[in-house]
Amino acid sequence: MLISSLHHTQGIIGYNYQKTERAKGTEIYYLHSKAKRHVCPQCRSWSTSIVETGKTRDIRGLCIGFKKR
């Protein structure tokens, strides 16, 4: 259900959900890409490779229901 919710509210597609952390009114979702191949954004070729770096990215999503009181 959570991945479906992230897809519809944030437009996040192609990731596997790992866990959620909550701190100070913020939810942090840990997701992993499930892509095996990507198309090159410049030449549109599928002859590309994915290098796993293990780095994380912070993405600020849209607010979807927290109400400050």
C-alpha positions in Angstrom: 0.0 0.0 0.0 2.8 2.4 0.8 4.5 2.2 -2.6 1.2 2.8 -4.2 0.6 5.8 -2.1 4.1 7.2 -2.9 3.4 6.6 -6.6 0.1 8.4 -6.6 1.1 11.3 -4.3 4.8 11.9 -5.2 5.1 10.3 -8.6 7.8 7.8 -7.4 8.0 4.8 -9.7 10.4 1.9 -9.9 11.6 1.6 -6.3 11.3 -1.1 -3.6 10.3 0.1 -0.1 12.6 -0.8 2.7 11.5 1.1 5.9 10.1 4.4 7.3 11.5 6.6 10.0 9.6 9.4 11.7 11.3 12.3 13.5 10.1 15.9 14.4 7.1 15.9 12.1 9.0 14.4 9.1 8.7 11.0 7.5 11.8 9.5 5.9 11.2 6.7 3.4 14.1 4.3 2.5 13.7 3.1 -1.1 15.9 1.1 -3.4 15.9 1.3 -7.2 14.8 -2.0 -8.8 16.0 -0.9 -12.3 18.3 -3.3 -14.2 18.6 -1.1 -17.2 18.2 2.6 -18.1 18.0 4.5 -21.3 20.6 7.2 -21.9 19.0 10.6 -21.5 21.1 12.1 -24.3 21.1 9.5 -27.1 18.2 7.4 -26.0 20.3 4.2 -26.3 19.6 1.2 -24.1 23.2 0.1 -24.3 24.0 1.5 -20.9 25.2 0.2 -17.6 24.3 0.9 -14.0 27.0 1.4 -11.5 25.9 0.8 -7.9 27.5 3.4 -5.7 25.7 2.8 -2.4 25.2 6.6 -2.0 21.9 8.0 -0.8 19.9 11.0 -2.1 17.6 13.3 -0.2 14.5 14.2 -2.1 12.1 16.6 -0.7 8.6 15.5 -1.6 5.3 17.3 -1.5 3.5 17.7 1.8 0.7 15.1 1.9 -1.2 15.6 5.1 0.8 16.8 8.0 -1.2 19.5 9.8 0.8 21.8 12.1 -1.2 22.8 15.1 
